[in-house]
Amino acid sequence: MTVLNPPPLAIAEENIPNAPKRRRATVVRGSRPGWFVYSALAIVLGSAIFPFYWSFLIGSGDASTIRDPNMSWLPGGNFLANAASVINDPAVNFWRALWNSIYSSTLIALSVVFFSTLAGWAFAKLRFRGGRWLLVFVVATMAVPTQLGVVPLYILFADLGWTGNIGAIIIPALTSAFGVFWMTQYLQQAVPDELIEAARVDGASSFRTFLTVGLPAARPAAAMLGLFTFVSAWNNFFWPFIVLDRNDPTLPVALSLLQSNYFVDYSIVLAGVLLSTVPLLLLFAFAGKQLVSGIMQGAVKG
Amino acid sequence: MTSTATAPPSSDARPDGPSTSPTPRQPKRIAFGHRLTKWDLKLSPYLYISPFFILFIVIGLFPIAYTAVISFMDWDLVRNTGTFIGFDQYVYVLGQPKFWIALRNTFSIFLLSSVPQLLLAIFIAAMLDQNIRAKTFWRMGVLLPYVMAPVAVALIFSNMFGDKYGLVNTLLGNVGIPPVPWHSDAFASHIAIATMVNFRWTGYNTLILLAAMQAIPRDYYEAAAIDGAGKFRQFTAITVPSLRPTLIFVIITSTIGGLQIFDEPRMYDQYGTGGADSQWLTITLYLYDIGWGQWNFGRAAALAWILFLIILAIGVINLLVTQRVVRDEGRRDAGTRREQRRAAASARRSLAARTEATAEPEPGPAPTDTTIDTPEVPR
């Protein structure tokens, strides 16, 4: 009875072309919003883009553009020249900064993803004594501000002679409490326990189970975690600003030097700002969708 | 198949002679393998989480404790040691008028950035929650500012908020409003810095709220629409209450981040000291100035701990408010109330059964008891 009953029902529903129940649902959902919604969103989008345009506008002019009361809203032709003077400014070390940013952010992202997946796997899928308390502890560490450890860290790295070394910003960032929490949340629902049991029955060791079952399942969440870690490592300023040398900076530190001159030429500063943002804009063009869905998925779970 | 092939020798050996040497050996082997997998199962979880904890102890826990130690010292940078002076650094920091100005500025910027940002984010999320065309395009557009470094955002906006030639003042002048001293006036500078924060984070929080909105069952809106509720009424009666838990999450995270603000005020002018009269000096900016401007690590450490305690205090207040708000919503209590009802009903049932102890059928009075008494039990 129970096996036979459902199919005819389903067929019947599909056979009737305009099933009233379904149709009303689509009508309610399908109503397109009016001009108000679109114009509000257009304003939001405009204000999100405007600062980028503004820096291009100023960055493509010259030092006097900003003072011109009849400033044109069309960009000038000096952007490449301004960008070149940022790149060639010996105080800024642009290429060095770019390389440092790419190198450190990539390394940090890879390391955070690997260790977070490993720890998240343990917290989500393996039973061990004290596991729950340790996870609570991990979450609690997220509330600790960076500022609290900065002074001894500086003393420590100065002792080791690592101040000014790019390693000084990589090592403290190799793991992340947020990452562990994120992967734990994801793996909890992504991997059925039966799969782990099956692997174990087949004689796989614990680590092999992680490699063959955990890692493949974790891939989507790991990619998002990697993206977010990369972006925040790239944009990080406080600690790199403290510990790095002015002649071996990351991009944000180099940017901060642009403005520290006695005379500030904003056409060059804003050209530099735009130049330093290009790599992340490229990343956004390719992975913006993943960033969006990453935030939205994290919100539902968190 | 393989197990049956290997098993026979041992099963054969047992009935033949229990005292022979091969029999004890084979169980031993199995036991060793068992022990190995047992240790593997027991130890590997700790092994997997150890990288995080080892690193956290070295660069998290140890520095926190050491910050506390240093904060009680007069730290000598040259000798790299300190002399113990008790609470003097705390007394000094708390006695500085600059500290209180920084505290005021931090809270002012925090409020100016979080409150409008949250309202704006709810509004934009509500717009995105409509059945719009090109959803992904709009969502990505909203998130675009997030990829720009705070330092870069600060450089652009400090230019737009220039006192003399800034874009904002030019636009205000076109409307006939006199120029605002965005840098020399404290409150105006807070607005400018809060604008930078809002620019970068509104879209991010919008998407979080949007996800929460989409988790609300659409039937609620259909039911409300049938009952005659307009869009606005639906928004206030359905959307906002359902968003509460997410709002609390957003508020807590933005509090932790907002009280640590450094990048934006640091880059607001070319000197990075928070303005001539400390108009936009924040606590972290002050900490940087004490630590790496005046090179006084003892005081910087004391200030770091004060900042942490402030964040902790705000966090506890947040938590208390949160719990009350969640309780108002009634979700969390629904379970306990039901439990209370059940407990009360069963107690009454057993009591009635004991006192009456007659042939009266039990299922009859028990349900009526519960239905009549339930309204009284919770209150």
Interface residues (C-beta under 8 A of the other chain):
Chain A: A25 V28 R29 G30 S31 R32 P33 V37 Y38 A40 L41 V44 L45 S47 A48 I49 P51 F52 W54 S55 I58 I66 R67 P69 F115 S116 L118 A119 W121 A122 F123 L126 R127 F128 G131 L134 V138 T141 M142 A143 V144 P145 T146 Q147 L148 G149 V150 V151 P152 L153 Y154 I155 L156 A158 D159 I171 P172 L174 T175 A177 V180 S205 S206 F207 F210 V231 W234 N235 F237 F238 F241 I242 L251 P252 L255 S256 L258 Q259 S260 N261 V264 Y266 V269 L270 V273 S276 T277 L280 L281 L283 F284 G288 K289 L291 V292 I295 M296 Q297 G298 A299 V300 G302
Chain B: T37 D40 L41 K42 S44 P45 Y46 Y48 I49 P51 F52 F53 L55 F56 I59 G60 F62 P63 I64 Y66 T67 I70 N80 F123 I124 M127 L128 Q130 N131 I132 R133 T136 W138 R139 M140 G141 V142 L143 L144 P145 Y146 V147 M148 A149 P150 V151 A152 V153 L155 I156 F157 N159 M160 G162 Y165 L167 T170 F199 G203 Y204 L207 I208 L209 L210 A211 A212 Q214 A215 R218 Y221 E222 A225 T246 F249 I256 L259 Q260 F262 D263 R266 M267 Q270 G272 T284 L287 Y288 G291 W292 F297 A300 A301 A304 W305 L307 F308 I311 L312 G315
